[in-house]
Amino acid sequence: MSALLVGVDENGLGPRLGPLLVTAVLARASEQGARWLRSEGAGAMEQLDDSKKLASFHHPEVAEAWARALFPQATSPDALLDHLSLLPRSELRAFCPAHVEPQCWAPASPFLPLARVHDRVQKDLDSLRQRGVEILAVRSMILCSERLHRERDAGRSLLTADLHAMERLLLALRDEAGGEIDAVCGKVGALDRYLPRLGPLAGVPAAVEVEGKAMSRYRLAGLGTVAFVRDADGSDLLVALASLVGKYLRELLMGKIAAHYLQADPTLPRPSGYRDPVTARFVEGTAERRRLEQVPPRCFERP
């Protein structure tokens, strides 16, 4: 008997620049494959582990290889972005002033040459199939700086925005799967009690199975089981995969912002977007350009 499993994780909760990404992976697994995924799977795959270990701002190769392997039809990073995003690009750009769109939506740089890494990722995918695991879908919620400001304006914290994005993904993948799911999500901050903070799933009949610092797990009517697990990307393979794909998309979108300003001033440092000295210099170095282009502060710097 097979199970419909979902792994969810966030990337970019605390940076100064760039979007917050929440990514979910849906898989169908045999009973044996499901047990393996949720126990030793993440540590057993050579090219799949905690995204912070395998991929970084300076070394995105593994993250890109996995994203491309999951949608091999994509001929460009932008085509891959459009496929993975839960929302269409028109909705992602709904709050973008027309004169600011070039900052965030200029065409991305071409794919990296990844023949060796791609081959190793394909071996891991083949291994998953042999273990009775089939990846069915990958989707991401992208919350840009302006969207995060709007969340704050509405009285919602970054943690709440993160949780609500997870809920939207769970509902979407439940619908795509056509049945109830068994989901594992990375813990949202230090939250232990999730039901009072729900948004899209608020009002759905729910039963608490366990609540604690290591894990909080719930059964929601019509959706299935959802567990929020501490350090899930280091133990659950689907969460690790979601983290890697989200890492790739965040670097892709942050790269668009950097490229826009580097094109005008190549002497600027290339920022990660995190709260580090290089990003601080980038923010300072782009101030005059942003003033001339009339870029609203909310479209550039996170709340």
C-alpha positions in Angstrom: 0.0 0.0 0.0 1.4 3.4 -1.0 1.3 6.7 1.0 1.3 10.3 -0.2 4.1 12.1 1.7 5.0 15.8 1.8 8.1 17.5 3.0 8.1 21.3 3.6 10.8 23.8 4.6 11.6 27.5 4.4 14.6 29.4 3.1 15.4 33.0 3.9 13.4 33.7 7.1 15.9 36.2 8.5 17.8 37.9 5.6 17.9 41.7 5.0 17.3 41.5 1.2 15.5 39.1 -1.1 12.4 36.8 -0.8 11.2 34.3 1.8 10.8 30.9 0.1 8.6 28.1 1.4 8.9 24.9 -0.6 7.0 21.6 -0.5 7.8 18.2 -2.2 5.1 15.6 -2.8 6.0 12.0 -3.2 4.2 8.6 -3.4 6.0 5.9 -1.5 5.6 2.3 -0.7 5.2 1.3 2.9 8.9 0.3 3.1 10.0 3.4 1.2 8.0 5.7 3.5 9.7 4.2 6.6 13.1 4.8 5.0 12.3 8.4 3.9 11.3 9.4 7.4 14.2 7.8 9.2 17.5 7.4 7.4 16.7 8.7 4.0 18.3 12.2 4.1 21.6 11.0 5.4 21.8 8.1 2.9 21.7 10.2 -0.3 25.1 11.5 -1.4 23.6 14.6 -3.1 20.8 15.3 -0.6 21.2 16.6 2.9 20.7 19.8 4.9 20.8 22.6 2.3 23.1 24.6 4.6 25.7 21.8 4.2 25.4 21.1 0.5 24.6 24.5 -1.0 25.7 28.0 -0.2 25.6 31.5 -1.8 29.0 30.8 -3.4 28.4 27.1 -4.3 24.8 26.6 -5.5 25.6 23.7 -7.9 23.9 20.9 -6.0 20.8 22.9 -5.3 20.5 23.8 -8.9 21.1 20.3 -10.1 18.3 18.9 -8.0 15.9 21.7 -9.1 16.7 20.9 -12.7 16.5 17.2 -12.3 13.0 17.5 -10.9 11.8 19.5 -14.0 14.2 18.5 -16.8 12.0 20.1 -19.5 13.1 23.6 -18.3 15.3 25.3 -20.8 16.2 28.2 -18.6 16.2 29.3 -14.9 13.1 31.5 -15.5 11.2 28.6 -17.0 12.1 26.5 -14.0 11.0 29.3 -11.7 7.7 29.6 -13.4 7.1 25.8 -13.1 8.0 25.6 -9.4 6.2 28.7 -8.2 2.7 27.9 -6.7 1.6 31.4 -7.9 1.7 32.5 -11.5 4.2 35.2 -12.3 1.4 37.7 -12.8 0.3 37.3 -9.2 3.9 37.4 -8.0 4.3 40.7 -9.7 0.9 42.1 -8.6 2.4 44.5 -6.1 5.4 45.6 -8.2 5.4 49.2 -9.5 6.2 49.0 -13.2 9.4 51.0 -12.9 10.7 48.7 -10.2 10.1 45.4 -12.1 13.6 45.4 -13.7 15.1 45.1 -10.2 13.5 41.8 -9.5 12.3 40.3 -12.8 15.0 40.8 -15.4 16.0 37.5 -17.1 18.2 35.3 -15.0 21.7 34.2 -16.0 21.9 30.9 -17.9 22.1 27.5 -16.1 25.4 26.5 -14.7 27.4 23.7 -16.5 26.6 20.8 -14.1 27.3 17.6 -15.9 29.1 15.8 -13.0 26.8 17.0 -10.3 23.8 16.2 -12.5 24.9 12.6 -13.0 25.2 12.1 -9.3 21.8 13.6 -8.7 20.3 11.3 -11.3 21.9 8.3 -9.5 20.2 9.5 -6.3 16.8 9.8 -8.1 17.2 6.3 -9.5 18.0 5.0 -6.0 14.8 6.7 -4.7 12.7 4.9 -7.4 14.3 1.6 -6.6 13.3 2.1 -2.9 9.7 2.7 -4.0 9.7 6.5 -3.9 8.3 8.6 -6.7 8.5 12.4 -6.6 5.2 13.7 -7.9 5.4 17.5 -7.5 7.5 20.4 -6.1 6.0 23.8 -5.4 7.2 27.0 -3.8 5.6 30.0 -2.3 7.6 33.2 -2.9 7.1 36.1 -0.6 9.0 39.2 -1.8 10.0 42.1 0.4 6.8 44.1 -0.4 4.6 41.1 0.4 6.4 40.7 3.8 5.8 44.4 4.5 2.1 43.9 3.8 2.1 40.9 6.2 3.5 43.1 8.9 1.1 45.9 8.1 -1.7 43.4 8.6 -0.3 42.6 12.1 1.3 39.3 11.0 4.9 38.3 11.9 7.4 36.7 9.6 6.8 33.4 11.5 3.0 33.7 10.8 3.7 34.5 7.1 5.9 31.4 7.0 3.3 29.2 8.5 0.5 30.4 6.3 2.6 29.8 3.2 3.2 26.3 4.4 -0.6 25.8 4.8 -1.3 27.0 1.3 1.3 24.6 -0.1 -0.2 21.7 1.9 -3.7 22.4 0.6 -2.4 22.7 -3.0 -0.5 19.4 -2.9 -3.4 17.7 -1.2 -5.5 18.7 -4.1 -2.8 17.7 -6.6 -2.4 14.3 -4.9 -6.1 13.7 -4.8 -6.1 12.3 -1.3 -5.0 12.9 2.3 -1.3 13.5 2.9 1.3 12.7 5.6 3.3 15.9 5.9 6.5 16.8 7.7 7.4 20.5 8.0 10.4 22.2 9.4 9.6 23.8 12.8 8.4 27.4 12.4 10.8 29.3 14.8 10.3 28.1 18.4 6.5 27.5 18.0 5.1 24.5 19.9 1.4 25.2 19.5 0.3 25.8 15.9 -3.5 25.5 15.8 -4.1 29.1 17.2 -1.8 30.5 14.5 -3.3 28.8 11.5 -4.6 30.9 8.6 -5.7 29.0 5.5 -6.4 26.0 7.6 -8.1 27.8 10.4 -11.5 26.3 11.2 -10.6 22.8 9.8 -11.4 20.3 12.5 -8.1 19.3 14.0 -6.8 16.9 16.7 -3.6 17.3 18.6 -1.4 14.2 18.6 1.6 15.7 20.3 3.0 19.2 21.0 6.5 19.8 22.2 9.9 21.4 21.4 11.1 18.5 19.2 7.8 17.9 17.4 4.2 19.1 17.2 1.9 16.8 15.2 -1.8 17.2 14.2 -4.5 15.4 12.3 -6.6 17.7 10.2 -9.9 16.6 8.7 -9.7 16.1 4.9 -6.0 17.0 4.8 -4.2 14.3 6.8 -1.4 14.4 9.3 1.0 17.4 9.6 4.0 17.3 11.8 6.3 20.3 12.6 9.7 18.8 13.4 12.9 20.4 14.7 15.9 20.1 12.3 13.7 18.2 9.9 15.9 19.0 6.9 18.7 16.9 8.5 16.5 13.8 9.0 13.6 13.7 6.6 14.6 13.3 2.9 11.6 15.2 1.4 12.2 18.1 3.8 15.8 18.1 2.8 14.9 18.2 -0.9 12.4 21.0 -0.3 15.1 23.0 1.5 17.6 22.5 -1.4 15.1 23.6 -4.1 14.1 26.6 -2.0 17.7 27.4 -1.6 18.2 27.4 -5.4 15.1 29.6 -6.0 16.1 32.1 -3.3 19.6 32.4 -4.8 18.1 32.8 -8.3 15.8 35.6 -7.2 18.5 37.3 -5.0 20.8 37.1 -8.0 18.4 39.1 -10.1 18.4 41.9 -7.6 22.2 41.9 -7.4 22.7 41.8 -11.2 20.4 44.8 -11.6 22.7 47.0 -9.6 26.0 45.4 -10.6 25.2 46.2 -14.2 25.2 49.9 -13.3 28.1 49.7 -10.9 30.4 46.6 -11.3 32.5 47.7 -8.3 29.7 46.8 -5.9 30.1 43.7 -3.9 27.9 40.7 -4.8 25.6 40.3 -1.8 24.1 37.2 -0.3 21.2 39.2 1.1 21.8 38.0 4.6 22.7 40.3 7.5 26.4 40.4 6.8 29.0 43.1 6.1 29.1 42.5 2.3 25.3 42.9 2.1 25.5 46.0 4.2 28.0 47.5 1.8 25.8 46.6 -1.1 22.8 48.4 0.6 24.9 51.5 1.1 26.4 51.4 -2.3 23.1 51.2 -4.1 21.4 54.0 -2.2 21.9 56.7 -4.8 20.9 54.4 -7.7 17.7 53.4 -5.8 17.0 57.1 -5.2 17.4 57.9 -8.9 15.2 55.0 -9.9 12.6 55.8 -7.3 12.7 52.3 -5.8 10.4 52.3 -2.7 12.3 51.1 0.3 9.7 48.4 0.9 10.6 46.9 -2.5 14.2 46.6 -1.6 14.8 46.0 2.1 12.9 43.5 4.2 10.9 44.5 7.3 
